[in-house]
């Protein structure tokens, strides 16, 4: 899922591809983040689809040497009961709401036009409202550092850096013992995951005003500390963006983006997992906008699900929100 690549200014991409100049020095801002997947477990089932936060857009790919620091906020409010491909009657899932603010600080650096590294430090603030055994409704809160992600990047396939591979690990640094939260809704998964992905950016028009991109990542848990292993997850993006819109005498560049996001999560396994009510497939349409002012960048999008299939009964969110602020150095 490569919740998020490296963000870059689209005009730099045009310059790099048209002139092959490595003096551009601006590079990307790993639009990163999140997350671990908080899918269902032990009767508290929730299909978040938050892995899509880890897959970046076409304007997020690297274009030259240099670095980027960024701060990302994501928000998801899961309130809707779901079963298979349609809404479900309340009561099949004891959970009423799972509301989460995801805040991620990150840095990415390209040493040259071939190799780079990136790191993400997430912080979660989560509220779970659920039905207790006695029939009462109670809300639990958990907040803290999530699972850290560290990745490398290889972009040496072509001079314009239009194709790249990413690889790394998600470390079990987030807490998985918060009171009132089940294993699948904890801040940390308790697992060490291998992250593998790739992307490509291409031109739709010869003048570079319209571009397309594809990006994907697989998150494969390989080590676990308890008898719970989160499901394997694959996330991907396919989209287009317009690269020739400036305002205020070219001082500000605006980049509208249209993209389709896909998230496929397999079932959780282990004695602490809810095998029957975990795993999902979701497809989103996600309009977004990027604003570039010098070496500063602001990006925002909203993901709207157009297809959802859950295993068993889970609660889902109807919108996923993202805002990223970054600076190149």
C-alpha positions, 0 to 999 in steps of 0.5 A: 500500500504505499500509503504514500509515496514521495510527493513531488511538484509536477513541474519538476517532473516535467523539467526532469523528463524534458531536460534530464537535469538532476539539479532540480533538487526537489523531490517528493514528499512521502505521502505516507502513512498509515497504517496498520489495518484494523480489521475485524476481530472477536466479534468487534468487526470493522473494515477500515480499508486504511491501507489505501493511505499507504499508496501515493498519487502520481504527483507523489513520485520522486523526480530528482535528488533531495529530500522532503519532510511531511506531516499527514492527517487522515480521518476515518469514522466507521459507523455503518453496518455491512455484510457481504456487499450491502448494508446490514441491520444494526445488531449483528455487530456489537460495535457502534462506531470506530473513529480514528485520527491518524497523524503521521510525521515522515521524511524521505531522501533520494541520495541520487537518481537511483536510491532513496530511503523513507521513514514514517512515524504514525500517531493514532487517536482512536475511539471505539463505541461498543455494546458490553455483555450487559447490554450497556454502550461504552466508549473506549479511547486509545492513543499513542505511537503506531507501527513505524514504517521504514522503506528503501526505493530503487528508481534506476530503471530510467533516466526520468525516474518514471518507474520505481520499486519500494521495499521495507518493513513495518515494525511492531512499535504500536501498542496492542494491549489498550483496554477495551479494544480487541486485537484487530482494533488496537493501535499496533498489529503486533506483527512485523510486515514486509512491504513491497511495491512499485509505481509508474508515471506516464504522459497522456499528452506530448505537452506533459499537461496530462499524466497518468500513474499506477501505484501499488503495494503489498503488506505481508505479515511475517512475524508475530508476537502473539497468536494473532496475524493480521491478513495480507493486504494489497492496495493500489491506485490508478489515476490521472492529473492535470499539470498546467494550471497556475494562479497569481502570476504563476506563484501558485500551481494547482494540480487536480487529481482523479484516481481510483483506489483499490484495497484487498485485505485477507482474513486475520488468523490465530486464536485471537483473530475473528476469522469469520468477520475479517477481510474485505475488498473495497474500491474507491473514487478519490478526487484530490487537489495539490497546491505548490508554492515554492518548496512548500506543498499542500495536498488533500483528497477524499476517498468515496467507496463505490464497492465494498465486500466484507467477510461476515459483519463489519462496520465501515466508513463512507468517506476517508479523508487525507491532508498532507503538508510538506516541505522540500530540502 
